Amino acid sequence: MNGRIVDGEARDRLIQWIRRRMEEFGITPQALADSIQRDLDQPPLYRDARGNEWNGVGDTPQWLRAAQNAGVDPCFFRVGPHLAPELTTGRADGNELDPRQLDLFS
């Protein structure tokens, strides 16, 4: 092995590290499961190119406020099936296409 960590050992070390961090910060498995469920119940409505997301609940995040202040319509960041109806266009195959992406397919 020449000092290399095999996948199984790396996985075990990662699990131990995660368990220590959870214990250190007082995160229980139930709290983690509840958080994951909340994320599933409230999927993101907005996402930027850097992967920042917002589900529309609570205060508008700084990255979206900054884009708005720069003149970018928040609808530009809408994701998934939540696209505003005025921003989609029907296609023959039944899929919706965001008109902002039309130049990508010409």
Buried (B, 14 or more C-beta within 10 A) or exposed (E): EEEEEEEEEEEEEEEEEEEEEBEEEEBEEEEEEEEEEEEEEEEBBBBBEEEBBBBEEEEEBEBBEEBEEEEEEBEEBBEEEEBEEEBBEEEEEEEEBBEEEEEEEE
